[in-house]
Amino acid sequence: MTAISVQHLHPALRAALWMAGALLSFSAMAVGGRELAAELSTFQILFFRSLIGLPLVALVALRYGGATQLRTRRLPLHLARNVSHFGGQYGWFYGLAFIPLAEVFAIEFTVPLWTALLAALLLRERLTRARLAAVALGVAGTLVILRPGMGLVHPAALAVLLAAFGYATAHTLTKKLVSTETPLAILFYMTLIQLPLGLIPSLPDWTLPSPERWPWVLAVGISALTAHYCMARALRLADATVVVPLDFLRLPLIALIGALFYGETVTWPLALGSALILAGIVVNLRAERR
């Protein structure tokens, strides 16, 4: 299909095509993280992610405005956002190494629910009945997946839950940044600040990836950027009420990948808990649309 014919498609369909790119990017990043965990520490994976992303973002910024794209007077807020985001990334990649891929994605889907709570606390946004219902369903779904009291909860699952909270904090701070900062500036300072955060803890046990792992290093670094780019393009073409539900397809897609390549199975608690979490998000989206 040519670029001209794509432009004639309905915006919602074009948004769906961009979301397909985001879904493939998130899945590639997850599989890359799982493959790299066999040789590299989580800090090293995050270091290489930023090392690849920084020059790519810088080149794009130079192409579209140079220093004017990257100018900021809110460096402390960038720092706070990226410490939170780095913590989220660490928990997410750590979880990929130890628990099923679908479980990582299911717990990660609580991010919008924690964001609603944090936005009420930090941005003074209204905490409506629909948002409270969404949070309650999300908490219930998380408890079903983790099943506290039914046995030892895997530390990696708790790490991913903390990662979701870290992501939610980063998203909330991003809302404060977007009023003055360009998207490229936010991406640039993300990779710049997180580069030393990944490098310094990696140095005591530094290991170079073996030659067969380098393609996965590139996959993680590039897919991390393309995932956010594709989602941003989708959100420009269609409402969040259209785009966000498409993101839910990540869960069955990564479950299929986990089953085909790693022999993972989807348990009933995981399926039920995921359904509760996604139901909470849908309730919130429908209420926001009204």
URGI-V588558 format. One record per backbone hydrogen bond with DSSP energy under -1.0 kcal/mol. CO is the residue of the C=O (numbers start at 1). NH is the residue of the N-H. Records with the same first field share a line. If there is no record, write none. Layout:
CO: NH / NH
This chain:
2: 6
3: 7
6: 9
10: 14
11: 15
12: 16
13: 17
14: 18
15: 19
16: 20
17: 21
18: 22
19: 23
20: 24
21: 25
22: 26
23: 27
24: 28
25: 29
26: 30
27: 31
28: 32
29: 33
30: 34
31: 35
32: 36
33: 37
36: 39 / 40
41: 45
42: 46
43: 47
44: 48
45: 49
46: 50
47: 51
48: 52
49: 53
50: 54
52: 56
53: 57
54: 58
55: 59
56: 60
57: 61
58: 62
59: 63
60: 64
61: 66
65: 68
66: 69
67: 71
74: 78
75: 79
76: 80
77: 81
78: 82
79: 83
80: 84
81: 85
82: 86
83: 87
84: 88
85: 89
86: 90
87: 91
88: 92
89: 93
90: 94
91: 95
92: 96
95: 98 / 99
100: 104
101: 105
102: 106
103: 107
104: 108
105: 109
107: 110
108: 111
110: 114
111: 115
112: 116
113: 117
114: 118
115: 119
116: 120
117: 121
118: 122
119: 123 / 125
128: 132
129: 133
130: 134
131: 135
132: 136
133: 137
134: 138
135: 139
136: 140
137: 141
138: 142
139: 143
140: 144
141: 145
142: 146
143: 147
147: 150
154: 157 / 158
155: 159
156: 160
157: 161
158: 162
159: 163
160: 164
161: 165
162: 166
163: 167
164: 168
165: 169
166: 170
167: 171
168: 172
169: 173
170: 174
171: 175
173: 177
174: 178
177: 180 / 181
182: 186
183: 187
184: 188
185: 189
186: 190
187: 191
188: 192
189: 193
190: 194
191: 195
194: 198
195: 199
196: 200
199: 203
203: 206
210: 213
213: 217
214: 218
215: 219
216: 220
217: 221
218: 222
219: 223
220: 224
222: 226
223: 227
225: 229
226: 230
227: 231
228: 232
229: 233
230: 234
231: 235
232: 236
234: 238
239: 242 / 243
240: 244
243: 247
246: 249
247: 250
248: 251
249: 253
250: 254
251: 255
252: 256
253: 257
254: 258
255: 259
256: 260
257: 261
258: 262 / 264
267: 271
268: 272
269: 273
270: 274
271: 275
272: 276
273: 277
274: 278
275: 279
276: 280
277: 281
278: 282
279: 283
280: 284
281: 285
282: 286
283: 287
284: 288
285: 289
286: 290
